[in-house]
Structure formats: structure tokens, C-alpha cells
Amino acid sequence: MSTAKGRVLVSGGAGFIGSWLCRRLLDDGYRVVCLDNLSTGSRENLRGLDVDLIQADVTGPVDVKADYIFDLASRASPVDFETHPIDILLTNSRGAQNMLEMARKSSARFLFSSTSEVYGDPLQHPQREDYFGNVNPVGIRSCYDESKRFAEAMTMAFHRTHGTDVRLARIFNTYGERMRPEDGRVVPNLVGQAIAGQPMTVYGDGSQTRSFCYVSDMVEGLVRLMFKDGIAGTVVNLGNPHEVTVLEIARVIKKLTGSKSEIVHRPLPPDDPVRRRPDISRARELLGWQPLVGLEEGLGRTIEYFRQR
């Protein structure tokens, strides 16, 4: 007889955060179904994990019975914003609707993985959940920013219309092992360049800030948000409130790798946020959650992973 606590569907479960989440759920005694089209995720990320992998796209016809649904499906790399914008828009619209319909039919609890990008280039600092954001609806980043905002609205519409038990996680910059080297985000870019002895690219003057959360801390936050009772319809920021400049993170990575790479500057991409830092008061109070892994510790683990690839 199975001793599993319940059946959990993780869309995007073969991706970076998704594969870490699958492992954690298995360790906690859940039966895990991974739904992924493997466009950015990989079977390698699931090696050794007793998950049921369904290779399919969330935008297509899929029907899975589950007690809990984590919707993590979506390309999230800035590189993909220019090359796969329609795919991103459909994943976070039609795909999110499909996942919500499955949750409604199964009476499953649903968590949507939103993003700090819903705040755009924020005029409020740090960003609280009640801030509506400052987003360019037609810019290069809009395929991601606006589709995530749409998906949030869709999620809350299912909650209000059908009584679906939903939660919204606004995920801030997350890093760690199993990020794609070609991901295009700050940490894998700089780590890969430093290890290879290539010039380390910093966009603009590097004074723009980010807040980096190690992946195990992020997964802990997602798990607590999903399995906390009595908080249907809640929006929660998940991220590390320790704010650093991009130039500072480049210098830390250079030091930790022992690299001789030169730090070079390139033009700032359009609509690149100037400051990004979460207010996590709600996560602390509601979930008892806050990040535990320090930046240098997390970067050390990440660098070791990239060295072994």
C-alpha cells in the first residue's frame, strides 16, 4: 500500500527550480508527476528521481489528476524574450488556463509561479505585494512581464469564480545548480565567463541592483506556500532581501573562481530594472520563511556545479 501523502503535478518540473522542487516533494513523501516539454528542462535534471514524466506542452490537451498543482512552466530567460516571445505568451495564458482547469476538475490546490517581473522597473523600493508595478506593455520584456500578470489575473478569476484554492508566488532572482549555462541571466553568464577566462559582461555601469536567492531556499518557500492551509488567494514575494549591485556580484564571482577575467561593460538592455529587492514581511509572518543560504556559500556551490559540467 502506498504511503504517499498525495499526488503532486509539477509543470516545468524538469527545469531548474522544478527539478529541485520534485526532489524535495519526493523526500517529503509525495507522489510526483512532472509535466514538461523539455524545451528548457532536461531528463538529466530528473536522473535518479522516481517521478512520472509526461513529455507534453502545457498549452496542449493534457489531463492529469492531482491533489496539488505547481505551475512552473515558462521560459524565464531574457535571451528567450527575443527568440520565443509567442511561446512565452501562450505558456502563461493558454497554458496557465489549462493547468487551472485541471485544478478545478480535480479540486486540487494550485500554486502559480509568478515573478518579480510583474513589478517591472519599480518605482517602489523594496517591492511589496500590494505594489501594482511599472511595466512597459509593448517592450522586449513584455512577453514575460505581461503574460505573468495575465496569469495572475486568470488564477484569481478561477479562485473567485470556481472557488479554486490558489496561491501566487512572486519569485525573485534565483540561482543554483542545474541552471542552464546558456540561460542568459546574471549568475550563469558571469560564472561561465569567469571559469572560461572570458571577459565578464556587466551591462550598463553595473549599479543596477538585484537580490539573489539560492534555489534550496526558494523551494522551501514554495513548499510552505503550497501546503499552508487557510491562505487561498494569497500573493507572496519569495526572494532574498539582501540587495547587491550587478558589478558587486561580478566581483564576488571573480574572487570565488580565482578568475583573471576582465570585467567589461556593455549597453544596458531596454527596460532593464534599475533596482530589485523584495519585501518579504508577508512570507516571514505567514510562512515563517526567510532565506538561509548566504550569497558566497550559494555561489560556491553553483560555481562547483559549473566547473564539473
Order of alpha helices (4+ residues) and beta strands (2+ residues): beta-alpha-beta-beta-beta-alpha-alpha-alpha-beta-alpha-beta-beta-alpha-beta-beta-beta-alpha-beta-beta-alpha-beta-alpha-alpha
